[in-house]
Amino acid sequence: MRRIRVKDEQAVIELRDTSYSYRGGEPLLQGMTLQVAPGSFHFLTGPSGAGKSTLLKLMYAELQATGGAVTLFGQDSRVMDRNAVADVRTRIGVVHQDCQFLDHLSIADNVALPLMVQGKPVGSDLHDLLAWVGLSDRMHAFPPELSGGERQRAALARAVILSPDVILADEPTGNIDWDMSQRVLQLLVELNKMGKTVMVATHDIALIRAAKPQVSTRILRISNKRLQSAGAEL
């Protein structure tokens, strides 16, 4: 297996011989080594069930590695206490595959929820953010009233409301049409050009090819439980 490293830059996320096994089961991920440089843009590919979502969860301390180590902003996740994990998660915005919202709250309130949890004021930045994702006219709508593409853009807005350093997106275009996929991709590219580190898990090779002219990307693939560079093959 080729090891994937970024030299001469401090990694925002680092895997060192990282493995993960569900309790009592065979390893799902094994021997993964990766350094994610600040401001980089990665695509993570692999077949369904390969462990893409699990790997992302290791990257924001939702799960703990069962072998090796995961380092987040220089901190070993194995020894981070609850407060340290909470602090790191303010620096990592996550767009979940299932795009869950609280249906009794408006989209504006759902997007602002991370601010409320942190006890931070909700100001004009919320309106600017909703405008950026094209949802100004839907801010008072409730989640069941949104289309799939609108939900994905609202999820992205919620993920970046705290201005994180890293955005992890799990199949953000999996349930929307191609035109809307391009809109979501454009927003992710814009975030990267602002200096954000972006990691997108996707099975959509067409999306990766569409991104290549827009942004410098590194393409990773999970194959046979291990992480490989796939850039030359896509």
C-alpha positions in Angstrom: 0.0 0.0 0.0 1.3 3.5 -0.9 1.3 5.8 2.1 -0.3 9.2 1.4 1.5 12.1 3.0 1.7 15.9 2.7 5.2 17.2 3.6 6.3 20.4 5.3 2.8 21.3 6.5 1.2 20.6 9.8 -1.8 18.3 9.3 -5.1 19.3 10.6 -6.1 15.7 10.7 -3.6 12.8 10.8 -4.1 9.0 10.7 -1.2 6.8 11.8 -1.6 3.1 11.0 -5.3 3.6 12.0 -7.7 0.7 12.1 -11.3 0.3 13.1 -13.4 -2.8 14.0 -16.9 -2.9 15.2 -17.3 -4.8 18.5 -16.6 -8.5 18.0 -16.2 -8.2 14.2 -13.5 -8.2 11.6 -11.7 -4.9 10.9 -13.6 -2.6 8.6 -10.6 -0.3 8.1 -7.0 -1.3 8.5 -3.5 0.3 8.6 -4.6 3.7 7.3 -2.0 6.5 7.2 -2.9 9.9 6.0 -2.0 13.6 6.6 -4.7 16.1 5.7 -3.0 19.5 5.0 -4.6 22.8 5.8 -6.5 24.2 2.8 -6.5 20.9 0.9 -9.4 19.4 -1.0 -9.9 15.6 -0.8 -12.4 13.2 -2.4 -12.9 9.9 -0.6 -14.2 7.1 -2.8 -15.0 3.4 -2.5 -17.9 1.0 -2.9 -20.9 1.1 -0.6 -20.0 -0.5 2.7 -16.2 0.1 2.3 -16.1 2.3 5.4 -16.2 5.9 4.0 -18.7 7.1 6.6 -16.8 5.3 9.4 -13.6 7.0 8.3 -15.2 10.4 8.5 -16.5 9.6 11.9 -13.0 8.8 13.1 -11.9 12.2 11.7 -14.3 14.1 14.0 -14.1 11.9 17.0 -17.6 10.4 16.7 -15.8 7.0 16.8 -12.4 6.1 18.3 -9.9 4.0 16.4 -9.4 0.4 17.6 -5.8 0.4 16.3 -3.3 3.1 15.6 -4.0 6.8 16.2 -6.0 9.7 14.9 -4.7 13.2 15.6 -7.0 16.2 15.3 -5.3 19.7 15.2 -2.3 18.1 17.0 -4.3 16.4 19.7 -4.4 12.6 20.0 -8.1 11.7 20.0 -7.5 8.8 22.4 -6.7 11.1 25.2 -9.1 14.0 24.5 -11.7 14.6 27.2 -15.3 15.6 26.5 -14.4 19.3 26.5 -11.5 18.8 24.1 -13.8 16.9 21.7 -16.4 19.6 21.9 -13.8 22.2 21.1 -12.5 20.3 18.1 -16.0 19.8 16.7 -16.4 23.6 16.6 -13.5 23.5 14.1 -14.9 20.7 12.0 -18.2 21.2 10.2 -19.9 18.0 9.1 -22.5 17.5 6.4 -24.2 14.2 7.2 -25.5 11.9 4.6 -29.0 11.7 6.1 -29.2 15.5 6.5 -31.2 15.5 9.8 -33.1 18.6 10.9 -35.6 19.4 13.7 -38.9 19.5 11.8 -40.5 21.9 14.3 -37.9 24.6 13.7 -37.6 26.8 10.6 -34.6 26.4 8.3 -33.1 29.6 9.7 -33.3 28.2 13.3 -31.9 24.8 12.2 -29.0 26.4 10.6 -28.4 28.7 13.6 -28.6 25.8 16.1 -24.9 25.3 16.5 -24.6 29.0 17.4 -27.4 28.6 20.0 -25.7 25.5 21.5 -22.5 27.5 21.9 -24.3 30.4 23.5 -23.3 32.7 20.6 -25.5 35.5 19.2 -27.3 35.0 16.0 -26.7 38.0 13.9 -26.6 39.2 10.3 -24.1 36.5 9.4 -27.0 34.0 9.4 -28.8 36.0 6.7 -25.6 36.3 4.7 -25.0 32.6 4.9 -28.5 31.7 3.8 -28.1 34.0 0.9 -24.8 32.4 0.0 -26.4 28.9 -0.2 -29.4 30.4 -2.1 -32.0 29.9 0.6 -32.9 33.5 1.6 -36.4 33.0 0.4 -36.8 29.7 2.3 -35.4 30.7 5.7 -38.9 30.6 7.3 -39.8 27.3 5.7 -39.7 24.0 7.7 -37.6 21.1 6.8 -40.4 18.9 5.4 -41.2 21.7 2.9 -37.8 21.7 1.3 -36.6 19.8 -1.8 -33.6 17.5 -1.6 -31.3 20.1 -3.0 -32.5 22.7 -0.6 -32.0 20.4 2.4 -28.4 19.7 1.3 -27.6 23.4 1.0 -29.2 24.0 4.4 -27.1 21.2 5.8 -24.0 22.8 4.3 -24.9 26.2 5.8 -25.4 24.6 9.2 -22.0 22.9 8.9 -20.2 26.1 8.3 -22.1 28.5 10.6 -19.3 28.3 13.2 -16.7 29.1 10.5 -14.8 25.8 11.0 -11.4 25.0 9.6 -12.4 21.7 8.1 -15.6 20.6 6.3 -16.3 16.8 6.1 -19.2 16.0 3.7 -20.6 12.5 3.6 -22.3 11.8 0.2 -23.6 15.4 0.0 -24.9 14.9 -3.5 -26.2 11.4 -3.2 -29.9 12.1 -3.3 -30.1 15.1 -5.6 -30.1 15.7 -9.4 -27.0 16.6 -11.4 -27.7 20.3 -11.6 -28.1 20.6 -7.9 -25.0 18.5 -7.4 -23.1 21.0 -9.3 -24.4 23.8 -7.1 -23.3 22.0 -4.0 -19.9 21.2 -5.5 -19.5 24.9 -6.4 -20.2 25.9 -2.7 -17.6 23.4 -1.5 -15.1 24.7 -4.0 -15.8 28.2 -2.8 -15.2 27.2 0.8 -11.9 25.6 -0.2 -10.8 28.8 -2.0 -11.5 30.7 1.3 -8.9 28.5 2.9 -11.1 25.7 4.3 -10.0 22.1 4.3 -12.6 20.0 2.5 -13.1 16.2 2.5 -16.0 14.8 0.4 -17.0 11.2 0.6 -18.7 10.2 -2.6 -19.3 7.3 -5.0 -20.0 9.7 -7.8 -17.0 9.6 -10.2 -18.7 12.2 -12.5 -18.7 14.7 -9.6 -15.0 14.2 -9.0 -14.3 14.7 -12.7 -16.4 17.8 -12.7 -14.4 19.2 -9.8 -10.9 18.7 -11.3 -11.0 21.8 -13.5 -12.2 23.9 -10.6 -9.9 23.0 -7.7 -6.7 21.1 -7.0 -7.9 17.8 -5.5 -6.4 14.7 -3.9 -8.4 11.6 -4.5 -8.4 8.7 -2.0 -10.0 5.3 -2.3 -10.9 2.7 0.3 -10.1 -0.7 -1.1 -9.8 -4.0 0.7 -10.0 -2.1 4.1 -7.1 0.2 3.2 -6.6 3.7 2.0 -5.0 4.2 -1.4 -4.3 7.1 -3.8 -6.7 6.9 -6.8 -5.8 10.1 -8.6 -4.2 8.5 -11.6 -7.2 6.3 -12.3 -10.0 8.9 -12.2 
